[in-house]
Amino acid sequence: MVKIEVLGTGCAKCKSLLKNVEKAVSESGIQAEIVKIDSIQEIMDRGVMMTPALFIDGESKMMGKTGTVEEIKKMLKK
């Protein structure tokens, strides 16, 4: 199972990224655990300087922008 983490404090971009991640997972049919991380301390501990951020299996994939559903689906296939 893939672990997907969306890091952000709850801004509109963060909510949009979470929604796009959920849709990408649903459309691709993969098994994934989606975790929302909104702790500023944990976000800083990960070295994230701009939110939202997307981590897949512990690896940083996107920072400071909201990816499209298609972009996220491509990341999940790798």
N, C-alpha and C positions, 0 to 999 in steps of 0.2 A: 504494500500500500504506500502511496506517495503522501508525504507530509508537506502541506502547503501552509505557509505562514504569511499573513498580511499584517504588516506593522504600520500603525498609524494611530493618531489620537482621536479620531472620530470626525475629521473634517469631511467636506463633501467629496474630495478626491479619494480619500481613504474608503469611504462608503461605496463609491463607484467602483474602485478596484476590487473590493470584496464581492460586490454583485457580479462583476465580470468574471472573477475567478470561479464563483459558484456556477455561473452559466457555462463557462468553458469546461468545467469538470462534468457537468450534466451532459453536455453535448458530445464530449469525447468518450463518455462511458467508462472512464477509469475509476478505480477505487482510490479515494483520496480522503485524508483527514485534513480539514480546513480549520486553521486556528487563527483567531484574531488576537493580536497582541497590541494592547494600548498603554502599557506601562512605559512611561517616558524613560525610566531607568533601564529597563530591558532593551528598549530601542537604542539608547545611547551605548549600552554595553555591546551591542552588535555592530557598532560603528556606523550606524545609519545617521546621515546628516540631513537628509531631506525625506519627508514622508509624502505619500505612502511608499512603502517598500514591500517587495515580494521576495520571499525565500522559498525555494523548492528543495526539499530534503537537505535543509541546512545551508544551502548555497544561495548567495545573493543573486537574484536574476533581474531586478528592476528597482530603481530608486528615484523618487521625486516626480513620478508621473503615473498616470492611470493607463495601464495597458488595455488594448482592445481584447475582446474575446478571442479573436483570431490569433493575436500575438501570444496570448497566454496558452492557447491550445498548441501552438508550435513549441513553446517551451516545455510543455508537458510530454511531448512526443520524444524529446531528446533523452 
